[in-house]
Amino acid sequence: MRPYSSLTMASYVICPTQIIVSHFGSLLVLMTGLSWGAVGWIILLYTIRGLATTSIYHRLLTHKSYKAPVLVLWVGSIVAAAAGQLGPSCWKAHHVNHHQHVDGELDPHSPHTPAQGIRGFLWAQGGWLLTSRLFPDKLPRDVESDVALKLIDRFHFIPLIALALLSYALGGAEYLGAFFLSTTLLFHTTQAVNSLSHIVGNQPFITDDQSRNNGFVAFLALGEGWHNLHHAFPLSSRHGITIRAGQVAYLPDATFSFIKLLESLGLASKLRVPTEADLLGRARNGNLQPSWLSVAAGTSANS
């Protein structure tokens, strides 16, 4: 039995519902067309909500790869919730489960189980949200103990609705369609990290899973597609790292650049990045032993 109420589960059901609505809502752009202003609105909403998901939900809240004032965490979580991809508690619970059971039967969204091939891809690309896997077995204690984050989690759909209303107020049906299209594109980009980045790409680092560094996904997902590095060093605030000709090479990582911007503004500190010795030690052809802690951060409510 899950350690949360039926009302909480009902709140989580809203997530796949609003994603489905966004898919159909995107069809509005076929009727209204898109002005340059609407195109800019799509890009702006995609980028801001994408960075909130990657830098706040993922690298700060889940993996604690850097430190930030609690206000940054709260505001960032509200913006991330406006992406329509669950609230902070449920999002972290799923991601912790992913790291603990990566590409195994208990991984909530692996493209290799419970199905493979095209069915596995569709499962990881969002199909899992339409099943009981939507409901994690336990919620993270640190998020649940923060009243603000817990409220954001249970009312995760309000920022999305508010953004839809703002879009309509700014530009009518055209901007509302742009909002829906931006939400849909961002959803599939996030899910592509679960699917394509466990199927296509290279594996410069040794891991016990199918994670890949995928440049196409990294571009779309603001650095998250360097997924093999992430699974080798989950606590790293920088994902854009690989090994070339036996040497460490750094790759474009928009999320890490954003975190560095926060650092320059005094809003982020103690960024965690593995040393080159650790990176070379984890390289697929390396001989050194890695010392970097390579387990996912985060505790759960029942652990």
N, C-alpha and C positions, 0 to 999 in steps of 0.2 A: 504493500500500500504506500502511495506516495505521500511524503510529509508536508503536503499543502492542500488547501481547500479546493472544493469543487468550483468556487468562484474564481480562484486563481487559474484553474484549468480552463474555465470558460474565457478568461481574459486571454490566455495563450491561443485559443482557437481563433481569435480575431486576426492573428498574424497571417495564416494562410488565406483567410477570407479577404483581407485587404490587399494581399499580393494578387489574388485572382481578379479582384476589382480593378487593380492597377493595369493588368494586362488588357482587360476590356476597355478601360478608360483611355488607354493609349490610342485606341482607334479614333478618338476625337480629332487627332491631328490630320486624319485623312479627310475630314470634313472642313476643318478650319484652316488647314495649311499652317505653315510655321514662318513667322517673320524672323528677322535676325534677332530681335529682342527676345522672342520665345526660344530660339536656339541658345542664346546666351543664358536664359533662365534654366534650360535643361542642363547646360554645362555647370552653371553655378551650383545648382541643387545637387547634382551628381558629385561634384568635387567636395563641397562642404560636408555633406552627409557621409561620403565615402571616407574622408579623412577622420571624421569623428568615429566611425566604425573601426577603422584600422588603428588609429593612434590612441583612442580612448578605450573603447570596448576591448580591443584585442591586446595591444601592447602594454597599456597601463593597467586596466582593471583586471584582466585575466592573467597576464604573465608578469606584471609588475616589473617591466624592463626599464622603467625609469620612475622617478618620483615627481609628483605634482601637487599643488594645493588642492584641497578637497573641492573648492569651488570649480576648478578646472574639470575635475572628475564629474561633478554634478551637471554642469552646463554641457559638457561634452556628451554625457550620457543622454541628455534630453535631445540634443541634435542627432545623435546616433539612433535614438528611438524613432525619430522622424523619418528614418529610412524605411520603416515598416518591417524590420527584421528582428522583432522581439525586443524585450526590455533587457536591462543589464544582468539580472539574476539568471534568467533562462538562457540568455546568450552565453554567459560564462559557463553555466552548467554543461551545455552541449559541447563547448570547446574543450573543457577539461576532460570530458568523457572521450572526445576524439583523440586527445593525446594519450590518455591512459589505455585506450583499446584500439589504437590506430590500425586501420585496415583489417580489424578482426570483427567477429560477430557482434560485439557490443559497441562498435564504432557507429555513431548515429547516422553518418552520411558518407560511408566509403563507397567508391564506385566498384569495389571488388567483392563486397558482401552486403546484402544477401544475394545479389545478382551480379552478373558480369556482362561485358559487351555493352550493347546499346541500352539494355535495361539497367545495367549498373550505372551507366552515365546519367540516364534520366533520373534514377534514384538519387544520386549525389547532387544533381543539378536542381533539386528542389522537391522531388517526389517524396522524399522522407518526411517532409513537413505535412503531408496529407495522410500520415499514418500515426499510430500511437507513439512513434519515436519523437513526435513533437513534444511530448511531456517527459522531461528528465526525471530520473528516479530520485534525485536529491538536488537541492539548491545550495549554492555556495554560502557558507556561514558568514563570510566577511561582507558580502553584499546584503544578505538578509538582516544583518545587524545594523546596517545603515538605513535609518528611517527614510531619508530622501531617496536613496537608490531603490529601496523597496517600493516606494510609491511610484517612482518612474517605471519600475518593472510592471507593476500591476495595472498602471494606466498608460502603458507604452503606446497605445493607439491615439492618444490625445494629441501629441505633437504632430503626428502624420495628418490628422484631420485638420488641425489648425493650419498646417502648411498648405493643404489643399484649398482651404477657404481663403488664405492669403493670396494664393496663385490666382484664384478666380477674381478676387477683388482687384488685383493688379491688371489683369488682361482678359477677363472673361473666359469663355470656353477655350480659346486658343491657349492661354497660359495654364488652364486646368489640364488640358490635354498634354501640354509640355511637362507639367508636374507628374502626371501618370506615367509618361514615357520615361522620364528621368528615373522614377522609382523602379520601374520594370527593368531598365537597363542596369541599374545599380544592383538590383537583386540578383540578376543572372551573372554579373561580374563576381559578386561575392560567392555565389555557388560554384562558379568556375574554379575557384581555389580548391573547393572540395572535390570537384570532378577532374577537370583537365590537369590540375597540378598534382594529381595522383595517377595520371595515365601517360602524359606526354611531357618530355623534357629530359634534362640530364640530372645525374646524381653525383655531384662532386664530393659529397660528404657521406660517410658511412652511417646508415640508419637501419633500423629493423622494420622498415615499412616501404611503401611505394611512392613516397613523396618525391616530387621533381622540382627543379628550378625551371620555370617556364616563362620566358621573356615576354610573350604575348599577354599572358595573364598578369604578369608583373606590371606591364604598362597600363592595362585597364584597371587593375586593382591597386594602383598607387603603391606598388612595391611588395604586395602580399604574395605575388606569384613566385617569388624566390623561396619556394616552399620547402625544398630539401634542406637549405640552410636553417630554416625555422625549426624543422623537426630535429635537426642535429643540435641546434642551440636555441631551445625555446625561450630562454630568458634574454636573448639578445634584442636590443632595441633597433638594431640594424639588420635587415634581412638581405639586403643587396650585396652579397658577398659570394665569391666562387673561388675556384682554384684553376689557374691557367699555367701550363708548363711548370708545374711544381711550385708556383708562387701564388700568394693571395692576391686576388683582384677584386676591386669594388665596383658595384653595379648601381645604376640609377635606382633610387628608392625614395619616392616622393613622400612617403609617410615619415621616413627617418629625417628627411629635410625639414618637414613640418615640425617634428619633435625638436630638431636643432633650433628652429625659429622660436619655439616656445622657450627653449633654454636661454636664448639670447635675450628674451623678454623677462627672464626671471620666473617663468611659469613651469619650468621643468628642470630637473637636476638628477645627478647620479645615474646618468645613462649607462646601461650595461651593454658592453660589447665584448665578445671573446678576443683574446690576444691572438696574434698571428701564430704563435707557437701552438695554441689550442686548435686553431683552424687547420693548420698543417697536420697536427696530430690526428684530426678526425677526417682528413682527406682520404679519399678512397684508395690512393696509392701511397699514403704516408706510413711512416714507421714509428712516429712519436705517439705516446699515449696521451689522450686528451684529459685535461683536468677540469674543464668547464662543466658545471652542473647541467646535465641535459635532460632534466625532467620538467614537466609542465608545472608552473606555479599555480597555487590556489588550493584552498581547503574546502571541503564540502560540509554541508550542514550535518550530515550523519557520520562524518569521519572523525 
